[in-house]
Amino acid sequence: MGTIVGTKTPGAVVAGSPFIMKDGSLLYLAVTDVHIDEKVRLEGVGVEPDIKVPFSVEYARGADPQQDRALAVAVESVK
């Protein structure tokens, strides 16, 4: 669909639904899995980006190099 820019995702993609229990507590239960082409399960695997751009929030000072690179790639793709 498009170029992926950034770092590898952690692989936490199982969708869940919250259920409120009788005692008021919350149970979050996995209900849906995510597959690519109905073959590759993404849970625990993650996705590797096409363009790797490291990003460390603690040193960012408000900058977002991943977003900057992704926007540059998007602009280049429509030229």
C-alpha positions in Angstrom: 0.0 0.0 0.0 2.8 2.4 0.8 6.3 2.8 2.1 6.7 2.2 5.9 9.0 4.6 7.6 10.3 4.3 11.2 11.4 1.4 13.4 10.2 -2.2 13.8 6.8 -2.4 15.5 6.7 -4.5 18.7 4.2 -7.0 17.4 1.4 -6.3 19.9 -1.5 -6.3 17.5 -4.2 -8.7 18.9 -7.4 -6.7 19.2 -9.4 -7.0 22.4 -12.6 -6.1 24.0 -13.2 -4.8 27.5 -15.8 -6.6 29.7 -17.1 -5.0 33.0 -17.4 -7.7 35.6 -20.1 -7.9 38.3 -17.6 -6.7 41.0 -16.8 -3.6 38.9 -13.4 -4.8 37.7 -12.5 -4.8 34.0 -11.5 -7.9 32.0 -9.7 -7.1 28.7 -10.0 -10.2 26.5 -8.2 -10.8 23.1 -10.9 -11.4 20.5 -9.3 -10.9 17.1 -6.0 -11.8 15.5 -4.2 -10.0 12.7 -2.7 -11.9 9.7 -1.0 -10.8 6.5 -2.4 -12.6 3.4 -4.2 -15.0 5.8 -0.8 -16.7 6.4 1.6 -14.7 8.6 0.4 -13.9 12.1 1.7 -10.5 13.3 1.3 -11.0 17.0 4.8 -11.2 18.5 6.5 -10.6 15.1 6.0 -7.0 14.2 6.6 -5.2 11.0 10.0 -4.1 9.6 9.9 -0.6 8.0 11.0 -0.1 4.4 13.0 2.9 5.5 14.6 2.7 9.0 14.6 5.9 10.9 15.6 5.6 14.6 13.8 7.8 17.1 14.4 8.3 20.8 11.7 10.4 22.5 14.0 11.4 25.3 16.3 13.2 22.9 13.7 14.5 20.5 13.2 18.1 21.9 9.9 18.3 20.0 11.3 17.0 16.7 10.0 13.9 15.0 12.5 12.6 12.4 10.2 9.7 11.5 7.4 12.0 10.6 9.7 14.3 8.7 11.1 11.4 6.6 7.7 9.9 6.0 6.4 13.3 4.7 9.4 13.6 2.4 8.8 10.2 1.1 5.1 10.9 0.5 5.9 14.2 -1.3 8.5 12.4 -3.5 6.0 9.7 -4.4 3.5 12.1 -5.8 6.0 14.0 -8.0 
